[in-house]
Amino acid sequence: MVRLVGYDTEKEKIGICYDGKLLWRELSDLQHWDRWLHSHLKKLGRNFERIPTKRLKKLVQNSWSMDEVTEGKRPEMTKSIAVCNKWLSSLIELLPGEEAQSFLNDEIYMNKKEATVARLKAQKAAKDYGQFFSSTSSIEKVCECLQKLYSAQEIESSVFLEPSCGDGRFFQHIQSIRGQKIIAMEIDASVAGLARKSAVGLSNLSVEITIADFLSSSRQIDTESNLIVVGNPPFSNSHNPHDDIAYQFIQHCAVEWCANTIAFILPDRCLKPDYTAKVLADLNLHGHEWKLAESVHEPQSSFDFLGTKKIQKPSVIQIYHRFQ
């Protein structure tokens, strides 16, 4: 038997008695399982009486206990408790075994809660950092563009820089075109851990991964080495170049890292002539001649969000090259 036995305003949790055990659950937990069960049964062509939201909200306005109700101190709650208990009994009866245990077993419940918190934290970080990882097809096209610009021997002798390496999905593609050294940076430590796993087992390829903000970095190799920058800078929506992360990455690659080539997957707004003209004008302020060697529009491109969700987002592959 399952029934409500109180509410604690300090904990902001509802007391539930199940098989003689006291469980503390949040209102959001009840709302979650109500939505889940409704969706589950709807697919099976079955109905389910939904959560009595108004009555339940009356029960979470102030602290109370079942003893107070039994003693007649809370007569206004009697009806709401009876209605909510009926709904709760129905919920527990209809929930499949595994889902019911997620609600009724304290250990499983806490593990699920912690996993949810971690997932939401990861999602927030991914959005904050603009972490939309490139698809295989887009990365392959970047590599094809570089092979048009450089011979195999020139690629072998170059150093590659990936300023926001994400989970390291560029690494094996750089290896496939005979690249031999990569300097990689990633601001998110948890994502950098995924990149390190991606680098394991890649023969004839040296990968150095640093957890750092690329925009605070400077060149770490000798000035004689040819530096090819590749990647997918964090996406932003700004149309002001000086507030635009992609623009800042391009400029930082050229000025602080003295890059020879910058091969980026960018939002398709970077395709606009005014934007590329501004980028080139600012690149050429530093005594070198830069040109846009390649610009490939990808209107149907997709990106991975957290490695699980695909997002369709038009993009452009642009190769900025510094001529000697």
N, C-alpha and C positions, 0 to 999 in steps of 0.2 A: 504493500500500500504506500502511496506517495501523497504528501499533503504539505501545504504551506504552514509554517509555524512561527513566522515573524519577519521583521525587517529591522536592520541596523543602519541608521543614517550615517554613522561614522565609517562603517565598512562600505556603505552603499551597496549592500548585498541582501538578498532575500534568503531567509532560512527555510530549508526544505527537509522534511523528515522522510527517509526512504528505508524501509526494513530496519527501523530502529536507529538508523544513523542520521546525524545532523549534517547536512550539506549547506554550504553557503555559495550562492550563485548570483550573478549580476542580472539585472533586467535585460541587458543586451543578449545574454545567453539564451534566455527564454524566447526572445524575439528572433534570434538566429535560427533556433531549432524549429520554431513555428514556420518561418519562411522555407527552411530546407524541406520539412515534411510536406508542406503544401505543394511545393514544386515536384517532389518525389512522387506523391500520390496522384498528382494531376497527369503525369506521364503514364500512369497506370489506369487512368480513367476513373479514379476514385476521388471522393470528396473528403474534406477534413474541416471541422469547425475551427475557425481561426481564433487566435489569441484574443481574449477580452481586454483589449488595450486600455480602455477607459477605466474599467474596474481595477486592473492591475496597477495602473498609475496612482489610483487613490490609495493603494496599499503601500506605496513607496514614498509617500509624502512625509511621514513621521515614523519614528521607531515604535514598534509594538511587539508583543509576544502573544502566543496562543493562550497562555495562562490568563492574561488580561481579558481576552475575548471570552474565555470560559467563565470568568468571574463576573461577566456582564459589564465590564468597564469600557468596552468598545462595541456597543450594539450597532453602530453605524457601519461596522466592517463585516458583520456576519454574512450578509448577502453576497458581497464582493468576494469574500474568502471562499464561500460555497461554490460560486460560479467558476472562480479561478482553479479551485481544486478539481472540479469536474473536467475542465480543459486540460489540466496538467496530467491527470490520470489517463486521459485519452491520448495525450502526446506520448507518454512513456509506453503505453500499450502498443502504439502504432510504429514507434521508431524501430528500425531494424537493430539487431543485436549489437553490432559494432558501434553504431551511432548512439544507441542508448547508453552504452558503457562510457562513451566520451562525455556524456552528460552526468552519469551517476557515479562513476569511479573517480575518486579524488585524484589519484596519481595520473590516470590517463587524461583527466580534465586539465590538470596543471601543465602536463607535457604539451597538450594541444594549445593551451593558452600561450605558453612560451614560444612555441613554433610560430603562432600567428603574430605575436609581437615582433619576432625576428624577421618574418616575411614582410610585414608592414614597414619596418625600419629599413630593410633592403630596398623596398619599392620607393620609399622617400629619398633614400640616397641616390638611387638610380635616376629619379626625376631631377633631383637637385644638381647632379653632375651631368645631366644630359646623356645618360648611358643607353644609347641605342646602337647595338653592335651590328656591323656590316654583314651583309649576306655573302656567301661564297662567290656568287656570280659577280658582284661588284668588286670584290677583292681581286678576282681573276682578271677583270678588265683593267684594274690599276696596274697589275703586273704586265699585261700585254702592252700597255702604253709605255711602260719603262723599257720593255724589250725593243720597242721601236726607236727609243731615244739612245739606248746604250747597247754596246756589244756584250756578249757573254763575259768576255775577259774584263770589261769595265765594271760590270755588275759584281764580279768576283772580288775585285780590288776595292770596291766601295764599302763604306760603312753606312748601315741603315739606322735611321732614328725613327722610332714610333712614339710620339709624345703623349698619347693617351691610348695605351695598348689594350685596355679592356681585358678580356679573357684570353688574349693571345692568339686570336684566330688568324692574324696576318702571318704568324711565324712560319708555318709550313709552306705557305705560298711564296714567301721570300726564299725559303730553302729550295723550292721547286724551280726557281729561275737562277739558282746557283749563288744566291747571296750567302755570305759566310759570317757576317757579324752584324748583330742588332743591339742597339742601345734602346731600351724600352722604359717608359715611365708610366705610372698609373697613380692617381691621387687617392683612390679607394683601396685600402689595404686588403679587404676581403676579395675584391675583384683581382687584385694583383696576385693573390694566392692561386686563383684559377689560371692566370697567365703562366705562373711558374710550372703548374702541372702540364700546360700545353707545350712548354719548352722541353720537357723530359723526353728523351729518346730521339731528338732531332739531330741526326748525325751531320758532321761537317758544318755545324752552325753554332756559333757562340752567341748566347743571349744573356745580356745583363739587364736585370729588371730592378728598377728603383721605385720605391713608394715616395712620390714627390709631386708637387704642383709644377707642371712644366713651365708655366709662365714666370716662375721664380728661378728657373735654371739657366745655366750658360754652357757653352761648348766644353766638352770633356775630352776631346780628342785633338790630335795635332792638326795644324792648319793645312797640311799638305794632303790630307785624306779627302777623297771625294765623298760628300755627305748627301745621301738621298733620304728625304723625309717622306714617310708614308703614313697613312692612317685615316681615321674618321674622327675629327675633332668633336668635342661636345656640341650638340645642336643647341642653338638659341634662336629666338624669334626677333631679335633686334634688327631694325633696318638702318640703324646708325652705326657705321663701321667701327667707330671707336668704342662702342658698347657691345660689339659683336665678338663672341668668343672665337669663331672661325677666323675672322679678320685678325684678331690678336695672336692666334696661333701662327698664322702665315707670317706676320711681321716678326714675331719672336724667332721663328725658324731662320729667317733671313738675317736679322740684325744680331741676335745673341749667339746663334749657332753657325752663322756663315754658311748656310746650306747651299748646295749647288742645284738641287732639284727638290721641289715640294709637290708631292703627289697625294692629293686629298680627295676623299669623298665628302661632299658638302651639300647643304640644303640647296634645292634648285633655285632659290632666290639669288644665290651667288652667281647664277648664270647671266643675270642682267648686265648689259653692256656698261651701264654707269658704275656698277659694283666692281667689275673686273678692271675698268679703267682707273678707278680709285685705288684698288689694290696695287696695280702696276705702277701707278704714279708714285705711290708711297715707297714701294720697293726700290724704285730707281733713284730715290733721294740719297741713297747711301753709296753712290759711286760705282754701282754695277749695272749692267744692262740685263733686265729681266724681261722675259716674254712668256705669254701663255702658249705653251707648246701644244697642248691638247685640252679640249673641252668636250666631254661626252655627256649628253643629257640622258638621264635614266628615269623617265616618267613613271615606270612601273616598279621601281626598286622597293625592296622591303628591308626592314631592320628587326633585329631580335631585342626585345625588352626583357631583361633578366633571364635571357636564354630560354624562355618558355613561350612568350607571346610575340607573334609576328605582327609588325605594324607596317602597313603600306604607306610609304612616304617618298614622293618624288625627290630625286637628288641629281647631282652633277659630279662627274669625275673631272677634276681639273689638275693639270700638270704645269706648274710654274717652273721655269728653268732659267738659271743664270748663265749667261754666255761670258766666256773669258774675254 
